[in-house]
Amino acid sequence: MPAITDKIGAVLVVGGGIGGMQASLDLANAGFKVYLVEKSPAIGGVMAQLDKTFPTNDCAMCTMAPRLVTVARHPNVSLITYSTVDEIDGEAGNFRVRVRQYKRLVDLEKCTGCGECESACPVELADEFNLGLSQRKAIYRPYPQAIPNAFTIDKLDGKSPCKVACPAKVNAQGYVQLISQDKFSEALAVIRERNPFAAI
């Protein structure tokens, strides 16, 4: 678990909804270093799920999109998504915060958000963003304009969804990881653990 130790002028904002984003921007524009912690893989909160807002009937995404982009690009804002605050110690002016960051299983630095992985994924799960009314893939981005623009893999009960979906229970993630490191004989061995006829 990474720990964030506040420095003079550093602020922790918990919750990446519209209020958390606006608070982060206000503080960042005032010169404070802001750490924005959000429990889901992307910021936006409930407002990202809305079509229109009351009472003006404005487009929710039109209201929120400029904040999403500004928060993502602001030099004083550090996003810590897919994380929860576990513990806060200290006293006013001298806090130590322990943040639990969950495994996204996708490298944020390398993911371009192209969606090729999503189209190739065979596993479908209930889509929490749409309140379970539709299906999504095991590798997903909560919504198209999500910040950060990267995918996340959901494991089922701590198991790889690819392995759960595979009739032979082959460790496809391990295979792909080894292939990416040019470890071809080890990758073949991973496949042959469950499937002796790897060419089939």
Residue, then its C-alpha position, 0 to 999 in steps of 0.5 A: m500500500p503506497a503511503i502519502t505523506d503530506k507536505i506543506g501545502a498538500v491537500l487530500v481530496v477523497g471522491g472524484g465526483i463533480g464536487g471532488m473535481q471542483a474542490s481539487l481544481d479550486l485548491a490546485n489553482a490556489g497553488f496547493k498540491v492536491y491528491l485526488v483519491e477515487k475508489s472507482p477506476a475513473i473519476g466522474g462519480v454519479m454525474a457521469q451516469l446521468d443524461k440531464t441534470f435538474p432543474t436546468n435540464d443541462c447535459a451532464m457530460c457537457t457540464m462535467a467533461p471540461r472538469l475531467v480534462t482540466v483535472a487530468r492535465h492540471p500540474n498540481v493534481s495527482l489522480i489516485t484512482y481505483s484506491t481507498v483511504d485506509e488510515i489517517d494519522g497525525e494532527a492538523g498540519n502534519f498528517r500521514v495517509r495510507v492509501r490502498q491501491y487496487k490492482r488494475l492489471v493494466d499498465l496506465e503508462k502503456c494503455t492508449g485506451c484504443g479498446e482492442c482488448e475489450s473487443a477481444c475479451p470473451v468474458e461478460l459481466a454485469d455493468e455496474f455503471n449501467l446499474g446491472l442493466s447491461q453487460r460489459k467485458a471483464i476488461y473495461r473502461p467505466y464510460p467512453q470519456a473516462i479519466p484516466n483513459a485506460f482499461t481495468i481488468d476485473k478478476l472473478d473471486g481473485k481468479s483471472p476472468c480469461k481462465v474462468a471462461c476458458p473450457a480448459k482453464v488455461n492461464a491466458q494472462g500468464y501466457v500473454q505476459l511471458i510472450s510479451q517478455d519473449k519467453f516463448s518456451e515458458a509460455l508454451a509450458v504454461i499452456r501445456e499445463r492444462n492443454p497438452f495439445a497446445a496447437i489445437 
